[in-house]
Amino acid sequence: MFIRNCLTPRDEIVTVTPDTSLKDTLDLLQKHSLDSVPVVDDKGLFLGITGYRYIFKSLVEEGAQSLDILKNRKVSDALYLIDPITVNSDFEDTFHVIVYHPFVPVVDEDGFTFLGIVKISDIEAALTSTYGQGIPGVRFLLGVIIDVPHILEQIIECVKPFDVNIITVVTFDAGDAVGRRIMMKIEPTSHTESIRQSLEKKGFRVLDVKEVQPDANGEGS
């Protein structure tokens, strides 16, 4: 997935400059119910982020006795450096940033020009789509051995005779050096048990089979 597909552009988000006062920055954070914001200079270059955490950390380090000092301090005094990703980065590159910050800053190919952010909600929506969440179906969890060729092809061969659509297929580590898990979700079918038997006959370990029906919030149960 290209980053640009889930990018919130700069003109739709709140930013500050390094010369914005810390008081004005706190006012913006409160007004827009934000924890942090991107810092962009007058040339449109991304410099880092700032927010409550970094502002009050700078005050503590300075030994400030009063919040009145905020009027005379600038964002540059509470700037946190963070490496952005580029607009041509892989979607997976957002993960190592979003675990620590509320958004992922995105810059142009030059590595500096600020284009916007990817929000946590955007990443959540992409992952929800990847796992087919909110779509009724039957979920199979399979155990497979790493480096066995044509695994996905064999899975498709097991499902194909039953004329059902595959909603999603996701693979992930099993926590050991030789095993992986494959989660396959197919459309609702009366052939669930036959598909299970076909997979087992092909040599797959079927660890779990579950019929998934979305609840009122669109989540599987």
Z-matrix of the N, CA and C atoms (Angstrom, degrees):
N
C 1 1.464
C 2 1.528 1 109.17
N 3 1.308 2 116.93 1 129.98
C 4 1.449 3 120.48 2 179.24
C 5 1.526 4 110.39 3 -77.15
N 6 1.330 5 114.96 4 142.63
C 7 1.455 6 121.03 5 -178.52
C 8 1.525 7 110.78 6 -58.75
N 9 1.311 8 116.26 7 -37.30
C 10 1.458 9 119.69 8 -176.60
C 11 1.532 10 112.03 9 -61.75
N 12 1.329 11 117.55 10 -21.40
C 13 1.466 12 120.45 11 -179.92
C 14 1.513 13 113.07 12 -71.83
N 15 1.336 14 117.74 13 -21.06
C 16 1.462 15 120.36 14 -179.12
C 17 1.529 16 111.10 15 -125.90
N 18 1.320 17 116.18 16 23.68
C 19 1.461 18 121.85 17 -177.72
C 20 1.529 19 111.18 18 -85.13
N 21 1.336 20 116.32 19 131.00
C 22 1.459 21 121.05 20 168.36
C 23 1.529 22 106.47 21 -92.40
N 24 1.344 23 118.62 22 113.84
C 25 1.470 24 120.87 23 -172.60
C 26 1.523 25 113.21 24 -67.56
N 27 1.302 26 114.74 25 159.78
C 28 1.451 27 122.05 26 -174.94
C 29 1.521 28 112.95 27 -55.27
N 30 1.332 29 117.52 28 -40.06
C 31 1.459 30 119.69 29 -175.10
C 32 1.528 31 113.09 30 -72.15
N 33 1.350 32 117.27 31 -2.66
C 34 1.460 33 120.44 32 178.63
C 35 1.528 34 112.37 33 -108.81
N 36 1.337 35 117.41 34 3.92
C 37 1.462 36 119.92 35 -177.94
C 38 1.528 37 110.15 36 -126.91
N 39 1.314 38 115.99 37 163.25
C 40 1.459 39 122.59 38 178.89
C 41 1.523 40 109.34 39 -87.74
N 42 1.323 41 116.63 40 130.25
C 43 1.461 42 121.89 41 175.35
C 44 1.521 43 109.01 42 -131.44
N 45 1.314 44 116.00 43 163.49
C 46 1.460 45 121.64 44 173.25
C 47 1.520 46 108.63 45 -130.31
N 48 1.317 47 116.43 46 165.25
C 49 1.457 48 121.71 47 176.30
C 50 1.525 49 108.50 48 -104.16
N 51 1.318 50 117.92 49 166.41
C 52 1.468 51 119.27 50 178.27
C 53 1.523 52 112.91 51 -65.00
N 54 1.345 53 117.17 52 -16.80
C 55 1.465 54 120.72 53 -179.55
C 56 1.531 55 113.10 54 -95.37
N 57 1.327 56 117.48 55 -3.81
C 58 1.462 57 120.01 56 176.05
C 59 1.524 58 109.12 57 -63.89
N 60 1.327 59 117.43 58 136.81
C 61 1.465 60 119.42 59 179.01
C 62 1.523 61 109.66 60 -69.52
N 63 1.327 62 115.80 61 152.36
C 64 1.461 63 119.39 62 179.10
C 65 1.523 64 111.41 63 -65.60
N 66 1.325 65 117.10 64 -31.06
C 67 1.462 66 119.90 65 177.03
C 68 1.525 67 110.58 66 -64.18
N 69 1.332 68 116.36 67 -47.11
C 70 1.465 69 119.71 68 178.70
C 71 1.526 70 111.12 69 -63.03
N 72 1.320 71 115.86 70 -35.14
C 73 1.459 72 120.14 71 178.99
C 74 1.520 73 111.12 72 -64.96
N 75 1.326 74 116.72 73 -44.40
C 76 1.467 75 120.41 74 177.32
C 77 1.523 76 111.39 75 -62.35
N 78 1.331 77 115.90 76 -38.18
C 79 1.469 78 119.81 77 177.48
C 80 1.528 79 110.84 78 -62.04
N 81 1.337 80 116.74 79 -41.12
C 82 1.465 81 121.54 80 178.75
C 83 1.531 82 111.13 81 -65.58
N 84 1.316 83 115.48 82 -43.12
C 85 1.461 84 119.54 83 179.58
C 86 1.521 85 111.05 84 -60.38
N 87 1.324 86 115.08 85 -44.35
C 88 1.465 87 119.57 86 179.66
C 89 1.519 88 111.44 87 -67.35
N 90 1.316 89 117.37 88 -42.93
C 91 1.460 90 121.86 89 -177.79
C 92 1.524 91 111.84 90 -61.31
N 93 1.336 92 116.28 91 -39.97
C 94 1.465 93 120.58 92 -174.83
C 95 1.533 94 112.72 93 -102.30
N 96 1.337 95 116.74 94 7.94
C 97 1.475 96 121.76 95 178.67
C 98 1.525 97 111.98 96 54.86
N 99 1.324 98 115.22 97 49.69
C 100 1.457 99 122.26 98 -179.55
C 101 1.518 100 110.83 99 -113.19
N 102 1.328 101 116.07 100 156.04
C 103 1.459 102 121.05 101 174.57
C 104 1.527 103 111.66 102 -98.21
N 105 1.328 104 115.82 103 -30.27
C 106 1.466 105 120.67 104 -179.63
C 107 1.517 106 109.66 105 -155.41
N 108 1.321 107 115.69 106 162.33
C 109 1.463 108 121.54 107 -178.36
C 110 1.527 109 109.83 108 -140.85
N 111 1.340 110 117.54 109 155.38
C 112 1.459 111 120.78 110 174.37
C 113 1.532 112 110.70 111 -70.83
N 114 1.296 113 115.25 112 149.10
C 115 1.469 114 121.77 113 175.54
C 116 1.530 115 107.50 114 -110.19
N 117 1.341 116 115.46 115 121.54
C 118 1.461 117 121.92 116 -175.26
C 119 1.527 118 108.64 117 -130.47
N 120 1.322 119 118.17 118 133.29
C 121 1.466 120 119.41 119 -178.61
C 122 1.526 121 111.14 120 -82.14
N 123 1.335 122 116.13 121 -179.94
C 124 1.466 123 120.46 122 -174.87
C 125 1.522 124 112.93 123 -71.25
N 126 1.326 125 117.13 124 -6.75
C 127 1.462 126 121.23 125 175.58
C 128 1.531 127 111.75 126 -98.19
N 129 1.311 128 115.11 127 1.23
C 130 1.459 129 119.39 128 178.98
C 131 1.514 130 114.01 129 83.85
N 132 1.320 131 117.26 130 18.12
C 133 1.460 132 121.30 131 -178.45
C 134 1.537 133 110.38 132 -94.40
N 135 1.302 134 115.62 133 138.14
C 136 1.462 135 120.74 134 179.99
C 137 1.521 136 109.76 135 -78.17
N 138 1.349 137 116.45 136 129.83
C 139 1.458 138 121.77 137 -177.59
C 140 1.523 139 113.00 138 -111.47
N 141 1.326 140 117.53 139 -27.85
C 142 1.457 141 120.87 140 -176.61
C 143 1.514 142 109.37 141 156.32
N 144 1.321 143 116.62 142 -155.61
C 145 1.462 144 120.99 143 177.92
C 146 1.528 145 109.41 144 -133.94
N 147 1.308 146 115.71 145 162.93
C 148 1.452 147 121.34 146 172.00
C 149 1.521 148 108.39 147 -145.96
N 150 1.320 149 116.30 148 166.31
C 151 1.463 150 120.35 149 -178.05
C 152 1.514 151 109.82 150 176.64
N 153 1.326 152 115.28 151 -171.95
C 154 1.465 153 120.23 152 -177.65
C 155 1.529 154 111.56 153 -52.43
N 156 1.302 155 115.24 154 -49.36
C 157 1.468 156 120.20 155 -175.32
C 158 1.528 157 111.30 156 -57.56
N 159 1.302 158 116.45 157 -46.07
C 160 1.463 159 120.48 158 -174.29
C 161 1.527 160 111.76 159 -77.79
N 162 1.328 161 115.63 160 -32.56
C 163 1.465 162 119.42 161 178.40
C 164 1.522 163 111.00 162 -66.60
N 165 1.323 164 116.34 163 -50.38
C 166 1.460 165 118.76 164 -177.49
C 167 1.527 166 112.20 165 -72.99
N 168 1.313 167 116.62 166 -27.17
C 169 1.473 168 119.79 167 174.01
C 170 1.526 169 110.08 168 -64.18
N 171 1.339 170 116.23 169 -41.04
C 172 1.467 171 119.55 170 179.40
C 173 1.522 172 111.22 171 -66.21
N 174 1.331 173 116.96 172 -35.20
C 175 1.465 174 120.35 173 178.50
C 176 1.528 175 111.12 174 -67.62
N 177 1.333 176 115.60 175 -41.38
C 178 1.461 177 119.63 176 179.04
C 179 1.527 178 110.53 177 -63.68
N 180 1.321 179 115.74 178 -44.87
C 181 1.463 180 119.90 179 -179.45
C 182 1.525 181 111.67 180 -63.55
N 183 1.323 182 116.21 181 -30.66
C 184 1.463 183 121.04 182 -179.75
C 185 1.537 184 111.31 183 -82.75
N 186 1.335 185 115.52 184 -15.55
C 187 1.452 186 119.15 185 -178.38
C 188 1.514 187 112.73 186 75.37
N 189 1.332 188 117.09 187 30.53
C 190 1.464 189 121.39 188 -178.32
C 191 1.520 190 110.52 189 -64.06
N 192 1.327 191 116.38 190 138.01
C 193 1.466 192 122.58 191 -178.93
C 194 1.520 193 112.89 192 -99.74
N 195 1.334 194 117.09 193 -10.74
C 196 1.456 195 120.93 194 -176.85
C 197 1.523 196 110.13 195 -149.03
N 198 1.344 197 115.39 196 149.22
C 199 1.463 198 119.86 197 177.65
C 200 1.521 199 111.94 198 -74.30
N 201 1.329 200 117.00 199 -8.93
C 202 1.468 201 119.93 200 178.10
C 203 1.515 202 111.61 201 -60.03
N 204 1.323 203 116.11 202 -23.17
C 205 1.458 204 120.83 203 -179.18
C 206 1.529 205 111.85 204 -65.15
N 207 1.350 206 116.29 205 -20.13
C 208 1.466 207 120.37 206 -178.18
C 209 1.523 208 112.32 207 -59.62
N 210 1.345 209 116.26 208 -29.96
C 211 1.465 210 119.92 209 -178.69
C 212 1.520 211 111.42 210 -65.40
N 213 1.332 212 115.88 211 -27.75
C 214 1.457 213 120.52 212 -174.72
C 215 1.527 214 112.75 213 -104.98
N 216 1.325 215 116.55 214 6.43
C 217 1.458 216 120.17 215 178.14
C 218 1.517 217 109.52 216 -113.44
N 219 1.316 218 115.15 217 145.97
C 220 1.463 219 121.16 218 -176.66
C 221 1.532 220 110.77 219 -109.83
N 222 1.300 221 114.52 220 166.95
C 223 1.461 222 120.95 221 178.11
C 224 1.530 223 111.15 222 -56.58
N 225 1.310 224 116.64 223 -33.55
C 226 1.464 225 120.01 224 179.35
C 227 1.524 226 112.02 225 -60.08
N 228 1.345 227 116.60 226 -19.47
C 229 1.464 228 121.15 227 177.88
C 230 1.530 229 112.09 228 -83.77
N 231 1.325 230 116.30 229 -11.67
C 232 1.473 231 120.69 230 -178.17
C 233 1.524 232 110.18 231 -135.90
N 234 1.317 233 115.10 232 41.22
C 235 1.466 234 121.60 233 -176.78
C 236 1.527 235 110.03 234 -91.71
N 237 1.336 236 115.21 235 130.37
C 238 1.462 237 120.08 236 176.74
C 239 1.523 238 108.55 237 -109.83
N 240 1.319 239 115.28 238 124.73
C 241 1.459 240 120.46 239 -178.20
C 242 1.523 241 110.65 240 -80.79
N 243 1.296 242 115.47 241 132.70
C 244 1.462 243 121.49 242 179.63
C 245 1.526 244 108.11 243 -143.81
N 246 1.322 245 116.21 244 137.06
C 247 1.462 246 120.29 245 -179.91
C 248 1.531 247 109.45 246 -77.77
N 249 1.324 248 117.54 247 122.07
C 250 1.467 249 120.05 248 176.51
C 251 1.519 250 110.26 249 -79.46
N 252 1.314 251 116.38 250 170.06
C 253 1.461 252 120.76 251 169.22
C 254 1.523 253 107.55 252 -106.54
N 255 1.310 254 116.83 253 160.48
C 256 1.458 255 119.69 254 179.43
C 257 1.521 256 109.81 255 -92.36
N 258 1.312 257 114.86 256 164.09
C 259 1.461 258 120.67 257 -176.83
C 260 1.522 259 111.50 258 -64.93
N 261 1.329 260 117.43 259 -18.95
C 262 1.458 261 120.89 260 179.27
C 263 1.522 262 112.84 261 -99.98
N 264 1.335 263 116.90 262 9.93
C 265 1.461 264 120.38 263 178.06
C 266 1.527 265 110.47 264 -68.23
N 267 1.321 266 115.11 265 161.89
C 268 1.462 267 120.40 266 174.04
C 269 1.527 268 109.23 267 -76.07
N 270 1.311 269 116.15 268 150.51
C 271 1.460 270 120.38 269 -179.88
C 272 1.526 271 111.41 270 -57.26
N 273 1.328 272 116.61 271 -35.89
C 274 1.462 273 120.59 272 -179.09
C 275 1.526 274 112.82 273 -61.51
N 276 1.327 275 116.69 274 -21.54
C 277 1.463 276 120.13 275 -179.32
C 278 1.523 277 112.33 276 -67.75
N 279 1.329 278 117.03 277 -13.31
C 280 1.467 279 119.36 278 178.57
C 281 1.530 280 111.74 279 -76.39
N 282 1.317 281 117.06 280 -21.62
C 283 1.459 282 119.79 281 -170.10
C 284 1.522 283 113.53 282 -64.07
N 285 1.342 284 116.88 283 -44.64
C 286 1.462 285 118.89 284 -175.67
C 287 1.520 286 112.25 285 -71.19
N 288 1.338 287 117.14 286 -14.26
C 289 1.462 288 120.72 287 177.12
C 290 1.530 289 110.60 288 -91.64
N 291 1.324 290 116.57 289 -44.29
C 292 1.463 291 120.70 290 -171.27
C 293 1.528 292 112.21 291 -69.83
N 294 1.325 293 118.59 292 -18.62
C 295 1.464 294 119.59 293 177.63
C 296 1.528 295 111.46 294 -71.91
N 297 1.330 296 116.66 295 -17.43
C 298 1.467 297 120.41 296 -179.26
C 299 1.524 298 113.47 297 -112.70
N 300 1.332 299 117.41 298 -20.00
C 301 1.458 300 120.68 299 -173.36
C 302 1.532 301 110.32 300 -133.96
N 303 1.350 302 117.10 301 156.19
C 304 1.474 303 120.26 302 -176.17
C 305 1.527 304 114.25 303 -76.37
N 306 1.323 305 117.48 304 -7.57
C 307 1.466 306 121.02 305 177.22
C 308 1.523 307 108.66 306 -156.42
N 309 1.335 308 114.67 307 165.51
C 310 1.459 309 121.06 308 178.33
C 311 1.521 310 108.57 309 -113.67
N 312 1.345 311 118.70 310 116.43
C 313 1.465 312 120.35 311 178.45
C 314 1.525 313 110.89 312 -71.91
N 315 1.325 314 115.28 313 140.34
C 316 1.466 315 121.10 314 -177.63
C 317 1.521 316 109.49 315 -123.51
N 318 1.325 317 116.44 316 131.60
C 319 1.463 318 121.80 317 178.85
C 320 1.521 319 110.11 318 -119.84
N 321 1.325 320 115.33 319 167.41
C 322 1.466 321 121.29 320 179.52
C 323 1.528 322 109.74 321 -72.31
N 324 1.316 323 116.12 322 179.80
C 325 1.451 324 121.37 323 -178.25
C 326 1.523 325 112.52 324 -60.89
N 327 1.342 326 117.62 325 -22.02
C 328 1.463 327 119.59 326 179.83
C 329 1.521 328 112.41 327 -72.60
N 330 1.341 329 116.94 328 -10.60
C 331 1.453 330 120.95 329 177.34
C 332 1.514 331 114.49 330 86.41
N 333 1.341 332 118.16 331 1.09
C 334 1.455 333 120.48 332 -175.04
C 335 1.528 334 114.43 333 -132.86
N 336 1.333 335 117.58 334 -40.69
C 337 1.462 336 121.36 335 -174.56
C 338 1.521 337 110.68 336 -67.70
N 339 1.322 338 115.66 337 119.48
C 340 1.460 339 121.45 338 -174.99
C 341 1.514 340 111.23 339 -74.30
N 342 1.342 341 116.07 340 128.43
C 343 1.459 342 121.41 341 -179.44
C 344 1.522 343 112.93 342 -110.03
N 345 1.325 344 117.36 343 -28.66
C 346 1.455 345 120.03 344 -178.50
C 347 1.509 346 110.99 345 155.87
N 348 1.319 347 116.20 346 -156.39
C 349 1.461 348 121.31 347 -177.54
C 350 1.520 349 111.29 348 -137.89
N 351 1.326 350 115.53 349 159.04
C 352 1.459 351 122.42 350 167.37
C 353 1.521 352 106.12 351 -108.37
N 354 1.320 353 117.07 352 123.00
C 355 1.454 354 121.89 353 -176.86
C 356 1.533 355 111.16 354 -87.78
N 357 1.318 356 114.68 355 161.16
C 358 1.466 357 120.03 356 175.07
C 359 1.529 358 110.11 357 -56.48
N 360 1.331 359 116.69 358 -40.57
C 361 1.467 360 120.34 359 -178.74
C 362 1.524 361 111.68 360 -63.42
N 363 1.344 362 117.09 361 -32.25
C 364 1.465 363 120.62 362 177.89
C 365 1.530 364 110.66 363 -67.96
N 366 1.333 365 115.53 364 -41.98
C 367 1.458 366 120.28 365 179.34
C 368 1.523 367 110.26 366 -67.18
N 369 1.324 368 115.77 367 -40.97
C 370 1.467 369 120.30 368 177.83
C 371 1.525 370 110.73 369 -61.11
N 372 1.335 371 116.56 370 -42.26
C 373 1.465 372 120.13 371 -179.80
C 374 1.526 373 111.22 372 -64.12
N 375 1.335 374 116.30 373 -39.62
C 376 1.465 375 120.22 374 179.88
C 377 1.527 376 111.21 375 -66.09
N 378 1.333 377 116.53 376 -42.69
C 379 1.457 378 120.43 377 179.48
C 380 1.532 379 111.01 378 -68.05
N 381 1.331 380 115.75 379 -37.30
C 382 1.462 381 120.45 380 177.33
C 383 1.523 382 110.48 381 -59.67
N 384 1.335 383 115.15 382 -42.97
C 385 1.459 384 120.31 383 178.76
C 386 1.524 385 111.20 384 -66.26
N 387 1.341 386 115.90 385 -40.11
C 388 1.461 387 120.86 386 -179.00
C 389 1.520 388 111.66 387 -60.65
N 390 1.335 389 115.78 388 -39.80
C 391 1.462 390 120.19 389 -177.77
C 392 1.531 391 112.72 390 -89.96
N 393 1.324 392 116.59 391 1.23
C 394 1.460 393 119.04 392 178.56
C 395 1.509 394 112.73 393 66.55
N 396 1.337 395 116.16 394 28.11
C 397 1.455 396 119.43 395 -179.15
C 398 1.533 397 110.27 396 -66.50
N 399 1.313 398 115.98 397 142.00
C 400 1.456 399 120.34 398 179.72
C 401 1.518 400 113.51 399 86.85
N 402 1.350 401 116.44 400 -0.54
C 403 1.462 402 120.79 401 179.36
C 404 1.524 403 108.31 402 -111.81
N 405 1.324 404 118.89 403 125.51
C 406 1.468 405 120.30 404 179.26
C 407 1.519 406 111.00 405 -63.70
N 408 1.316 407 116.23 406 146.11
C 409 1.446 408 119.80 407 179.59
C 410 1.513 409 111.84 408 173.93
N 411 1.325 410 115.39 409 -167.44
C 412 1.462 411 122.62 410 178.30
C 413 1.521 412 107.71 411 -121.15
N 414 1.339 413 116.10 412 126.69
C 415 1.461 414 121.08 413 -175.88
C 416 1.531 415 110.06 414 -106.64
N 417 1.329 416 114.85 415 125.75
C 418 1.462 417 121.86 416 176.78
C 419 1.527 418 108.67 417 -109.27
N 420 1.326 419 116.50 418 131.54
C 421 1.452 420 121.10 419 173.91
C 422 1.523 421 107.85 420 -110.27
N 423 1.333 422 115.80 421 120.06
C 424 1.463 423 120.99 422 -174.76
C 425 1.524 424 110.47 423 -115.59
N 426 1.332 425 115.50 424 145.83
C 427 1.456 426 121.59 425 172.60
C 428 1.516 427 109.04 426 -104.12
N 429 1.339 428 116.86 427 128.16
C 430 1.460 429 120.73 428 -178.09
C 431 1.523 430 109.79 429 -132.82
N 432 1.317 431 115.15 430 163.80
C 433 1.458 432 121.98 431 178.26
C 434 1.527 433 108.70 432 -95.64
N 435 1.326 434 115.53 433 136.22
C 436 1.468 435 120.38 434 179.00
C 437 1.523 436 110.59 435 -62.53
N 438 1.324 437 115.10 436 145.21
C 439 1.473 438 124.26 437 173.92
C 440 1.528 439 114.32 438 73.23
N 441 1.313 440 117.75 439 8.91
C 442 1.469 441 118.93 440 172.05
C 443 1.528 442 107.45 441 -77.92
N 444 1.339 443 118.15 442 122.87
C 445 1.476 444 119.90 443 -174.12
C 446 1.527 445 113.05 444 -72.14
N 447 1.323 446 114.40 445 152.46
C 448 1.469 447 123.21 446 171.28
C 449 1.529 448 113.47 447 62.54
N 450 1.325 449 117.51 448 32.13
C 451 1.467 450 120.15 449 -178.03
C 452 1.523 451 111.53 450 -63.29
N 453 1.336 452 116.36 451 -48.51
C 454 1.465 453 119.43 452 -178.07
C 455 1.527 454 111.06 453 -63.82
N 456 1.321 455 115.15 454 -37.26
C 457 1.465 456 119.03 455 177.87
C 458 1.527 457 111.07 456 -61.70
N 459 1.318 458 116.41 457 -39.72
C 460 1.464 459 120.63 458 179.81
C 461 1.538 460 110.89 459 -68.15
N 462 1.332 461 116.17 460 -37.00
C 463 1.463 462 119.49 461 178.39
C 464 1.522 463 110.16 462 -63.66
N 465 1.308 464 116.34 463 -44.81
C 466 1.463 465 120.98 464 179.44
C 467 1.524 466 110.72 465 -61.25
N 468 1.325 467 116.56 466 -39.26
C 469 1.466 468 120.57 467 178.69
C 470 1.530 469 111.33 468 -62.16
N 471 1.336 470 116.26 469 -32.33
C 472 1.464 471 120.06 470 179.64
C 473 1.525 472 111.44 471 -72.37
N 474 1.318 473 116.41 472 -32.22
C 475 1.462 474 121.16 473 -175.77
C 476 1.530 475 112.28 474 -88.66
N 477 1.306 476 116.42 475 -33.40
C 478 1.467 477 122.32 476 -172.06
C 479 1.526 478 114.49 477 -52.46
N 480 1.327 479 121.05 478 -42.88
C 481 1.481 480 120.39 479 -177.42
C 482 1.525 481 113.94 480 -61.84
N 483 1.333 482 116.90 481 -17.41
C 484 1.464 483 119.76 482 -176.14
C 485 1.530 484 112.51 483 -97.06
N 486 1.327 485 115.80 484 2.70
C 487 1.462 486 121.75 485 171.96
C 488 1.535 487 112.45 486 53.58
N 489 1.349 488 115.63 487 50.19
C 490 1.468 489 121.03 488 176.34
C 491 1.526 490 109.20 489 -120.96
N 492 1.321 491 115.09 490 149.50
C 493 1.465 492 119.94 491 179.12
C 494 1.518 493 111.04 492 -83.80
N 495 1.326 494 115.65 493 139.29
C 496 1.460 495 121.37 494 173.52
C 497 1.520 496 107.72 495 -88.96
N 498 1.316 497 117.17 496 122.15
C 499 1.463 498 121.93 497 -178.64
C 500 1.520 499 110.80 498 -79.36
N 501 1.332 500 116.01 499 -46.00
C 502 1.464 501 119.32 500 -179.73
C 503 1.517 502 109.70 501 -160.06
N 504 1.339 503 114.89 502 152.67
C 505 1.463 504 122.60 503 173.67
C 506 1.523 505 107.51 504 -134.34
N 507 1.324 506 116.46 505 123.87
C 508 1.461 507 121.65 506 -178.38
C 509 1.523 508 108.80 507 -129.97
N 510 1.325 509 117.35 508 135.56
C 511 1.456 510 120.92 509 176.65
C 512 1.523 511 109.62 510 -113.46
N 513 1.328 512 116.45 511 150.08
C 514 1.460 513 120.22 512 178.13
C 515 1.521 514 109.27 513 -157.96
N 516 1.344 515 115.80 514 162.03
C 517 1.457 516 121.60 515 -177.99
C 518 1.517 517 111.31 516 -64.35
N 519 1.326 518 115.08 517 147.40
C 520 1.463 519 120.72 518 179.04
C 521 1.520 520 111.71 519 -96.27
N 522 1.336 521 117.49 520 -1.23
C 523 1.458 522 120.37 521 179.46
C 524 1.513 523 113.49 522 93.42
N 525 1.340 524 117.18 523 5.29
C 526 1.465 525 119.41 524 175.45
C 527 1.516 526 108.52 525 -135.07
N 528 1.328 527 115.47 526 175.82
C 529 1.464 528 120.28 527 -171.31
C 530 1.521 529 113.69 528 -77.95
N 531 1.320 530 117.83 529 -18.34
C 532 1.465 531 118.96 530 -172.53
C 533 1.535 532 113.95 531 -119.11
N 534 1.320 533 117.87 532 -10.11
C 535 1.455 534 119.54 533 -175.30
C 536 1.518 535 113.77 534 -112.66
N 537 1.308 536 115.66 535 150.68
C 538 1.453 537 122.72 536 172.25
C 539 1.518 538 108.76 537 -135.08
N 540 1.315 539 115.67 538 164.41
C 541 1.454 540 121.72 539 175.68
C 542 1.523 541 109.12 540 -114.98
N 543 1.293 542 115.76 541 144.77
C 544 1.460 543 121.67 542 173.23
C 545 1.522 544 107.82 543 -124.03
N 546 1.322 545 115.64 544 123.59
C 547 1.464 546 120.50 545 176.94
C 548 1.528 547 107.15 546 -105.74
N 549 1.305 548 116.03 547 117.53
C 550 1.467 549 122.28 548 179.28
C 551 1.518 550 108.75 549 -116.56
N 552 1.305 551 115.85 550 132.27
C 553 1.454 552 120.60 551 176.28
C 554 1.519 553 108.63 552 -120.08
N 555 1.314 554 115.55 553 128.39
C 556 1.456 555 120.80 554 179.82
C 557 1.522 556 108.85 555 -119.22
N 558 1.331 557 115.75 556 165.88
C 559 1.460 558 119.95 557 178.40
C 560 1.528 559 109.74 558 -66.82
N 561 1.341 560 116.81 559 157.42
C 562 1.471 561 119.41 560 179.11
C 563 1.528 562 111.21 561 -53.32
N 564 1.319 563 115.84 562 137.42
C 565 1.459 564 120.00 563 -177.09
C 566 1.523 565 110.65 564 -151.87
N 567 1.313 566 115.87 565 155.30
C 568 1.465 567 121.11 566 175.44
C 569 1.527 568 110.88 567 -88.75
N 570 1.350 569 115.83 568 1.02
C 571 1.467 570 120.24 569 -175.36
C 572 1.534 571 112.47 570 -102.76
N 573 1.327 572 116.28 571 20.76
C 574 1.465 573 119.28 572 -175.26
C 575 1.526 574 112.58 573 -54.69
N 576 1.320 575 117.12 574 -50.12
C 577 1.459 576 120.17 575 -176.88
C 578 1.530 577 111.21 576 -65.86
N 579 1.314 578 117.37 577 -36.65
C 580 1.473 579 120.59 578 178.74
C 581 1.519 580 110.58 579 -66.78
N 582 1.319 581 117.31 580 -37.41
C 583 1.462 582 120.84 581 177.74
C 584 1.523 583 110.08 582 -67.34
N 585 1.327 584 116.20 583 -39.99
C 586 1.463 585 119.64 584 176.30
C 587 1.542 586 110.79 585 -57.76
N 588 1.325 587 115.03 586 -47.73
C 589 1.460 588 119.63 587 -178.53
C 590 1.531 589 110.94 588 -63.78
N 591 1.318 590 116.36 589 -37.41
C 592 1.459 591 120.32 590 179.40
C 593 1.531 592 111.01 591 -65.09
N 594 1.332 593 116.27 592 -40.94
C 595 1.463 594 120.98 593 177.91
C 596 1.520 595 111.05 594 -65.22
N 597 1.322 596 116.86 595 -43.30
C 598 1.461 597 120.20 596 -179.66
C 599 1.530 598 111.04 597 -67.15
N 600 1.318 599 116.24 598 -37.28
C 601 1.461 600 120.16 599 178.35
C 602 1.530 601 110.87 600 -64.59
N 603 1.337 602 116.19 601 -31.00
C 604 1.463 603 121.49 602 179.16
C 605 1.530 604 110.89 603 -77.84
N 606 1.330 605 116.51 604 -9.92
C 607 1.460 606 119.66 605 177.01
C 608 1.514 607 115.42 606 106.87
N 609 1.338 608 117.42 607 4.44
C 610 1.459 609 120.27 608 179.27
C 611 1.534 610 110.06 609 -82.35
N 612 1.332 611 115.38 610 143.79
C 613 1.456 612 120.14 611 171.69
C 614 1.531 613 108.01 612 -88.01
N 615 1.304 614 117.04 613 113.07
C 616 1.464 615 121.60 614 178.46
C 617 1.521 616 107.58 615 -88.79
N 618 1.330 617 115.93 616 105.30
C 619 1.464 618 120.97 617 -174.47
C 620 1.524 619 112.61 618 -84.12
N 621 1.325 620 115.39 619 -27.91
C 622 1.466 621 118.27 620 -177.58
C 623 1.525 622 109.42 621 -164.17
N 624 1.314 623 115.33 622 144.14
C 625 1.464 624 122.35 623 173.64
C 626 1.516 625 107.16 624 -132.47
N 627 1.316 626 116.48 625 127.95
C 628 1.467 627 118.93 626 -176.96
C 629 1.520 628 110.58 627 -143.23
N 630 1.313 629 115.40 628 132.25
C 631 1.470 630 120.23 629 173.21
C 632 1.521 631 107.78 630 -82.08
N 633 1.320 632 116.29 631 127.86
C 634 1.461 633 121.42 632 -174.85
C 635 1.508 634 110.04 633 -111.42
N 636 1.323 635 115.34 634 123.59
C 637 1.464 636 121.60 635 175.97
C 638 1.526 637 107.87 636 -121.70
N 639 1.339 638 118.71 637 122.86
C 640 1.467 639 120.85 638 -179.36
C 641 1.525 640 110.72 639 -61.79
N 642 1.348 641 115.46 640 141.16
C 643 1.448 642 119.70 641 175.11
C 644 1.529 643 109.91 642 -87.92
N 645 1.285 644 117.94 643 -166.97
C 646 1.473 645 122.10 644 -176.14
C 647 1.523 646 111.97 645 -63.68
N 648 1.344 647 116.89 646 -23.80
C 649 1.462 648 120.96 647 -179.22
C 650 1.509 649 112.53 648 -94.18
N 651 1.357 650 116.31 649 6.33
C 652 1.445 651 119.70 650 179.62
C 653 1.510 652 112.96 651 82.88
N 654 1.347 653 119.04 652 8.44
C 655 1.438 654 123.09 653 -177.89
C 656 1.519 655 109.35 654 -98.47
N 657 1.339 656 114.70 655 152.74
C 658 1.441 657 119.50 656 -179.32
C 659 1.513 658 111.57 657 -76.01
N 660 1.308 659 116.13 658 151.55
C 661 1.459 660 120.85 659 177.61
C 662 1.521 661 110.33 660 -130.79
